[in-house]
Protein backbone atom coordinates (compact mmCIF):
# COMPACT_ATOMS: atom_id res chain seq x y z
CA UNK A 1 0.00 0.00 0.00
CA UNK A 2 2.90 2.33 0.66
CA UNK A 3 4.11 1.89 -2.91
CA UNK A 4 0.60 2.61 -4.19
CA UNK A 5 0.38 5.79 -2.13
CA UNK A 6 3.83 6.96 -3.22
CA UNK A 7 2.92 6.31 -6.86
CA UNK A 8 -0.18 8.48 -6.43
CA UNK A 9 1.91 11.33 -5.01
CA UNK A 10 4.38 11.10 -7.88
CA UNK A 11 1.61 11.24 -10.49
CA UNK A 12 -0.54 13.86 -8.73
CA UNK A 13 2.04 15.98 -6.86
CA UNK A 14 -0.27 18.98 -6.45
CA UNK A 15 -3.35 16.99 -5.44
CA UNK A 16 -3.10 15.36 -1.99
CA UNK A 17 -5.27 12.27 -1.57
CA UNK A 18 -8.58 13.06 0.10
CA UNK A 19 -10.51 9.80 -0.29
CA UNK A 20 -10.05 6.03 -0.29
CA UNK A 21 -12.29 3.34 -1.79
CA UNK A 22 -11.62 -0.36 -1.23
CA UNK A 23 -13.73 -2.95 -3.06
CA UNK A 24 -13.25 -6.44 -1.65
CA UNK A 25 -11.59 -5.83 1.68
CA UNK A 26 -11.86 -8.85 4.01
CA UNK A 27 -10.56 -6.89 7.03
CA UNK A 28 -10.38 -3.18 6.17
CA UNK A 29 -6.67 -3.06 6.96
CA UNK A 30 -5.41 -1.92 3.55
CA UNK A 31 -7.93 0.92 3.52
CA UNK A 32 -6.71 1.92 6.97
CA UNK A 33 -3.08 1.94 5.81
CA UNK A 34 -3.99 4.22 2.91
CA UNK A 35 -6.03 6.43 5.24
CA UNK A 36 -3.11 6.72 7.63
CA UNK A 37 -0.57 7.45 4.90
CA UNK A 38 -2.73 10.19 3.41
CA UNK A 39 -3.75 11.57 6.85
CA UNK A 40 -7.43 11.75 5.97
CA UNK A 41 -10.43 11.31 8.23
CA UNK A 42 -12.11 7.89 8.61
CA UNK A 43 -15.31 9.26 7.09
CA UNK A 44 -13.38 9.88 3.87
CA UNK A 45 -12.81 6.12 3.55
CA UNK A 46 -15.31 3.83 1.77
CA UNK A 47 -15.21 0.04 1.97
CA UNK A 48 -17.35 -2.39 -0.03
CA UNK A 49 -17.42 -5.94 1.37
CA UNK A 50 -20.11 -8.57 0.60
CA UNK A 51 -19.00 -11.22 3.10
CA UNK A 52 -21.33 -10.75 6.13
CA UNK A 53 -18.76 -11.83 8.73
CA UNK A 54 -16.03 -9.71 7.19
CA UNK A 55 -18.44 -6.77 7.04
CA UNK A 56 -19.28 -7.09 10.75
CA UNK A 57 -15.61 -7.32 11.66
CA UNK A 58 -14.77 -4.22 9.65
CA UNK A 59 -17.47 -2.02 11.18
CA UNK A 60 -16.44 -3.21 14.63
CA UNK A 61 -12.75 -2.51 14.01
CA UNK A 62 -13.20 0.72 12.02
CA UNK A 63 -16.55 2.16 13.18
CA UNK A 64 -16.19 5.58 11.56
CA UNK A 65 -15.43 4.29 8.07
CA UNK A 66 -18.25 4.12 5.50
CA UNK A 67 -18.77 0.40 4.94
CA UNK A 68 -21.26 -1.18 2.53
CA UNK A 69 -22.34 -4.83 2.75
CA UNK A 70 -22.52 -5.20 -1.03
CA UNK A 71 -20.78 -6.89 -3.92
CA UNK A 72 -19.85 -5.07 -7.13
CA UNK A 73 -20.13 -6.33 -10.69
CA UNK A 74 -21.54 -5.22 -14.04
CA UNK A 75 -24.87 -7.06 -13.59
CA UNK A 76 -26.85 -5.79 -10.56
CA UNK A 77 -29.20 -8.06 -8.65
CA UNK A 78 -29.13 -10.83 -6.06
CA UNK A 79 -26.45 -13.46 -6.73
CA UNK A 80 -24.71 -16.41 -5.12
CA UNK A 81 -21.52 -15.60 -3.21
CA UNK A 82 -19.10 -18.09 -1.70
CA UNK A 83 -18.71 -16.69 1.85
CA UNK A 84 -16.04 -18.93 3.37
CA UNK A 85 -16.66 -19.07 7.15
CA UNK A 86 -14.21 -17.24 9.41
CA UNK A 87 -14.45 -19.72 12.25
CA UNK A 88 -13.32 -22.67 10.14
CA UNK A 89 -10.57 -21.31 7.87
CA UNK A 90 -7.58 -18.98 7.93
CA UNK A 91 -7.80 -15.35 6.86
CA UNK A 92 -5.96 -16.23 3.63
CA UNK A 93 -8.58 -18.83 2.73
CA UNK A 94 -11.47 -16.54 3.74
CA UNK A 95 -9.91 -13.97 1.43
CA UNK A 96 -10.69 -16.20 -1.56
CA UNK A 97 -14.44 -15.74 -1.07
CA UNK A 98 -15.93 -14.72 -4.42
CA UNK A 99 -18.92 -14.40 -6.70
CA UNK A 100 -17.09 -16.74 -9.06
CA UNK A 101 -16.87 -20.51 -8.76
CA UNK A 102 -13.48 -22.14 -8.35
CA UNK A 103 -12.15 -23.94 -11.39
CA UNK A 104 -11.84 -27.50 -10.15
CA UNK A 105 -9.33 -28.30 -12.88
CA UNK A 106 -6.89 -25.94 -11.19
CA UNK A 107 -5.94 -27.52 -7.87
CA UNK A 108 -2.38 -26.90 -6.70
CA UNK A 109 -1.23 -29.44 -4.16
CA UNK A 110 -2.37 -28.50 -0.67
CA UNK A 111 -4.94 -25.95 -1.83
CA UNK A 112 -8.26 -25.75 0.01
CA UNK A 113 -11.42 -24.78 -1.83
CA UNK A 114 -14.22 -24.67 0.77
CA UNK A 115 -17.69 -23.56 -0.23
CA UNK A 116 -20.56 -21.89 1.61
CA UNK A 117 -22.87 -20.20 -0.87
CA UNK A 118 -25.14 -17.39 0.28
CA UNK A 119 -27.19 -14.71 -1.48
CA UNK A 120 -25.77 -11.18 -1.65
CA UNK A 121 -26.88 -7.92 -3.20
CA UNK A 122 -24.75 -6.94 -6.19
CA UNK A 123 -24.59 -3.34 -7.46
CA UNK A 124 -22.55 -1.61 -10.14
CA UNK A 125 -19.59 0.65 -9.57
CA UNK A 126 -21.75 3.51 -10.79
CA UNK A 127 -24.18 2.84 -7.92
CA UNK A 128 -21.28 2.87 -5.46
CA UNK A 129 -20.26 6.27 -6.77
CA UNK A 130 -23.82 7.51 -6.32
CA UNK A 131 -23.75 6.33 -2.69
CA UNK A 132 -20.39 8.01 -2.07
CA UNK A 133 -21.53 11.19 -3.84
CA UNK A 134 -18.14 12.76 -4.50
CA UNK A 135 -16.79 14.25 -7.72
CA UNK A 136 -13.62 12.13 -7.58
CA UNK A 137 -12.11 9.22 -5.64
CA UNK A 138 -8.35 9.41 -5.19
CA UNK A 139 -7.11 5.98 -4.05
CA UNK A 140 -9.01 2.87 -5.16
CA UNK A 141 -8.03 -0.70 -4.29
CA UNK A 142 -9.86 -3.60 -5.98
CA UNK A 143 -9.24 -7.17 -4.85
CA UNK A 144 -12.21 -9.30 -5.84
CA UNK A 145 -10.86 -12.77 -6.57
CA UNK A 146 -11.01 -13.06 -10.34
CA UNK A 147 -13.66 -10.40 -10.94
CA UNK A 148 -11.49 -7.28 -11.45
CA UNK A 149 -12.50 -6.81 -15.08
CA UNK A 150 -16.22 -7.02 -14.34
CA UNK A 151 -15.92 -4.56 -11.47
CA UNK A 152 -14.10 -2.05 -13.68
CA UNK A 153 -16.70 -2.43 -16.46
CA UNK A 154 -19.45 -1.79 -13.92
CA UNK A 155 -18.25 1.80 -13.60
CA UNK A 156 -18.69 2.41 -17.33
CA UNK A 157 -17.56 5.89 -18.36
CA UNK A 158 -17.64 6.87 -14.68
CA UNK A 159 -14.39 4.98 -14.18
CA UNK A 160 -12.76 8.32 -15.03
CA UNK A 161 -13.94 9.57 -11.64
CA UNK A 162 -11.26 7.30 -10.15
CA UNK A 163 -7.76 8.79 -10.08
CA UNK A 164 -5.45 5.94 -9.03
CA UNK A 165 -6.19 2.22 -8.82
CA UNK A 166 -4.47 -0.76 -7.24
CA UNK A 167 -5.76 -3.91 -8.98
CA UNK A 168 -5.26 -7.63 -8.43
CA UNK A 169 -4.81 -9.32 -11.81
CA UNK A 170 -4.10 -12.78 -13.16
CA UNK A 171 -2.52 -14.10 -16.35
CA UNK A 172 -2.87 -17.45 -18.16
CA UNK A 173 -2.32 -20.31 -17.64
CA UNK A 174 -3.68 -19.56 -14.16
CA UNK A 175 -7.25 -20.86 -14.05
CA UNK A 176 -8.39 -20.24 -10.49
CA UNK A 177 -11.90 -19.18 -11.44
CA UNK A 178 -14.50 -20.28 -13.94
CA UNK A 179 -14.97 -17.84 -16.85
CA UNK A 180 -12.48 -15.33 -15.43
CA UNK A 181 -10.97 -12.45 -17.37
CA UNK A 182 -7.25 -11.87 -17.32
CA UNK A 183 -4.68 -9.10 -17.05
CA UNK A 184 -4.78 -8.44 -20.81
CA UNK A 185 -8.50 -7.62 -20.60
CA UNK A 186 -7.93 -5.30 -17.64
CA UNK A 187 -5.04 -3.60 -19.41
CA UNK A 188 -7.09 -3.02 -22.57
CA UNK A 189 -9.94 -1.52 -20.53
CA UNK A 190 -7.66 0.80 -18.54
CA UNK A 191 -5.77 1.99 -21.61
CA UNK A 192 -9.06 2.63 -23.43
CA UNK A 193 -10.25 4.89 -20.62
CA UNK A 194 -7.05 6.89 -20.45
CA UNK A 195 -5.14 5.33 -17.55
CA UNK A 196 -1.41 4.75 -17.44
CA UNK A 197 0.09 1.69 -15.78
CA UNK A 198 2.76 2.84 -13.37
CA UNK A 199 3.79 -0.44 -11.78
CA UNK A 200 3.21 -4.17 -12.05
CA UNK A 201 4.37 -6.82 -9.62
CA UNK A 202 3.50 -10.40 -10.53
CA UNK A 203 4.34 -11.89 -7.18
CA UNK A 204 2.01 -14.86 -6.71
CA UNK A 205 1.58 -18.36 -8.16
CA UNK A 206 5.10 -18.74 -9.47
CA UNK A 207 5.53 -21.64 -11.92
CA UNK A 208 8.44 -24.05 -12.11
CA UNK A 209 9.92 -21.85 -14.84
CA UNK A 210 9.71 -18.71 -12.71
CA UNK A 211 6.65 -17.27 -14.40
CA UNK A 212 4.40 -15.37 -11.98
CA UNK A 213 0.73 -15.64 -12.76
CA UNK A 214 -0.95 -13.28 -10.29
CA UNK A 215 0.01 -9.88 -8.98
CA UNK A 216 -0.76 -6.23 -8.40
CA UNK A 217 -1.11 -3.56 -11.05
CA UNK A 218 -1.13 0.19 -10.28
CA UNK A 219 -2.77 2.66 -12.66
CA UNK A 220 -3.12 6.45 -12.66
CA UNK A 221 -5.53 8.53 -14.68
CA UNK A 222 -4.02 10.64 -17.44
CA UNK A 223 -5.64 14.08 -17.20
LUMNU-115897 format. One record per residue (C-alpha): z, x, y; residue in three letters. Coordinates in steps of 0.001 Angstrom, whole numbers, padded with zeros to 6 digits, always signed. Each point is the difference from the previous one (the first is absolute). Layout:
// residues N
ZXYala ...
// end
This chain:
// residues 223
+000000+000000+000000unk +000656+002902+002334unk -003567+001205-000448unk -001277-003503+000726unk +002056-000225+003179unk -001088+003450+001174unk -003642-000912-000654unk +000429-003092+002166unk +001418+002089+002853unk -002869+002464-000233unk -002604-002773+000148unk +001761-002146+002618unk +001863+002583+002120unk +000412-002312+003001unk +001013-003082-001992unk +003453+000254-001634unk +000417-002168-003084unk +001672-003314+000784unk -000392-001934-003257unk -000004+000468-003772unk -001498-002241-002688unk +000562+000666-003704unk -001830-002108-002590unk +001407+000476-003485unk +003329+001665+000608unk +002338-000268-003022unk +003011+001295+001965unk -000860+000185+003710unk +000796+003702+000118unk -003416+001266+001136unk -000030-002522+002838unk +003456+001221+001001unk -001165+003629+000021unk -002896-000911+002285unk +002331-002041+002211unk +002392+002919+000291unk -002736+002539+000722unk -001487-002157+002742unk +003435-001015+001382unk -000876-003684+000184unk +002257-003005-000444unk +000384-001678-003423unk -001523-003201+001372unk -003220+001933+000623unk -000315+000567-003757unk -001785-002496-002292unk +000201+000105-003797unk -002002-002150-002427unk +001401-000068-003548unk -000766-002690-002634unk +002501+001117-002652unk +003024-002334+000473unk +002606+002568-001082unk -001540+002728+002127unk -000154-002409+002937unk +003712-000840-000324unk +000913+003670-000228unk -002018+000842+003102unk +001530-002700+002198unk +003452+001036-001188unk -000618+003690+000698unk -001993-000452+003228unk +001159-003354+001442unk -001614+000359+003421unk -003491+000761-001288unk -002569-002816-000169unk -000561-000520-003726unk -002407-002493-001573unk +000218-001078-003651unk -003784-000187-000368unk -002890+001746-001698unk -003206+000933+001821unk -003565-000287-001261unk -003343-001407+001116unk +000447-003327-001840unk +003031-001984+001265unk +001912-002347-002268unk +002587+000070-002766unk -000671+002674-002630unk +001613+001749-002956unk +001909+003185+000817unk +001511+002416-002492unk +003543+000391+001398unk +001526+002672-002241unk +003779-000617-000140unk +002257+002447+001830unk +002839-000242-002484unk -002111+001136-002950unk -002263+002752+001361unk +000059+002982+002334unk -001075-000216+003629unk -003224+001835-000883unk -000904-002620-002600unk +001009-002888+002295unk -002313+001560+002571unk -002984-000778-002236unk +000486-003754+000466unk -003345-001484+001018unk -002286-002987+000324unk -002351+001824-002349unk +000292+000222-003764unk +000410+003385-001636unk -003039+001333-001796unk +001244+000312-003562unk -002732+002510-000793unk +001687+002442+002353unk +003323+000949-001575unk +001167+003559+000618unk +002543+001148-002541unk +003486-001142+000937unk -001156-002569+002549unk +001836-003318+000208unk -001839-003164+000963unk +002603-002799+000116unk -001003-003470+001113unk +001839-002868+001665unk -002478-002308+001689unk +001147-002270+002812unk -001755-002047+002679unk -000173+001421+003534unk -001546-001117+003252unk -002988+002134+000988unk -001272+000157+003596unk -002681+002040+001732unk +000574+002960+002254unk -001224-002161+002868unk +002868-002427-000673unk +002464+002901+000026unk -001315+001022+003404unk +000458-003569+001241unk +003624+000080-001182unk +000618+003351+001681unk -001770-001138+003179unk -000659+003397+001566unk -003214+001348+001497unk +000138+003171-002124unk +001937+001510-002906unk +000448+003753+000190unk +001145+001240-003430unk -001112-001898-003112unk +000867+000977-003572unk -001688-001831-002894unk +001136+000630-003575unk -000993-002974-002127unk -000734+001352-003477unk -003767-000153-000290unk -000604-002646+002668unk -000507+002162+003111unk -003628-001003+000478unk +000738-003723-000217unk +002873+000303+002463unk -002213+001813+002506unk -002777-002592-000371unk +002534-002755+000631unk +000323+001197+003597unk -003729-000438+000613unk -001034+001130+003476unk +003681-000083+000979unk +000506+003252-001888unk -000859+001634+003338unk +003396-001179+001250unk +001487+002682-002272unk +000070+003493+001488unk +001049+002318-002842unk +000210-000742-003727unk +001587+001719-002981unk -001743-001290-003149unk +000552+000494-003714unk -003381+000456-001688unk -001353+000712-003467unk -003191+001571-001314unk -001807-000346-003356unk +000515+000550-002863unk +003487-001363+000757unk +000104-003565-001305unk +003567-001141+000625unk -000950-003509+001063unk -002506-002604-001101unk -002906-000465+002437unk +001418+002484+002504unk -001940+001512+002889unk +000050+003726+000575unk +000269+002565+002772unk -003760-000098+000659unk +000210-003719+000825unk +002959+000563+002316unk -001764+002896+001694unk -003163-002055+000585unk +002034-002848+001501unk +001994+002278+002314unk -003071+001893+001199unk -001817-003292+000632unk +002813-001186+002267unk +000167+003202+002000unk +002897+001905-001560unk +000113+003735-000586unk +001657+001494-003059unk +002415+002678+001153unk +001590+001025-003278unk -000269-000579-003730unk +002428+001163-002652unk -000917-000870-003577unk +003358+000832-001492unk +000468-002322-002974unk -001449-000438-003498unk -001315+003528-000378unk -002445+000422-002897unk -000197+002918-002414unk -002730+001481+002197unk +002136-000211+003140unk -001696-003064+001445unk +002429-002249+001902unk -000782-003673-000277unk +002466-001675+002365unk +001314+000958+003396unk +000573-000770+003656unk -002648-000349+002665unk +000777-000018+003750unk -002382-001645+002466unk +000001-000346+003790unk -002027-002416+002088unk -002758+001516+002103unk +000246-001622+003448unk 
// end
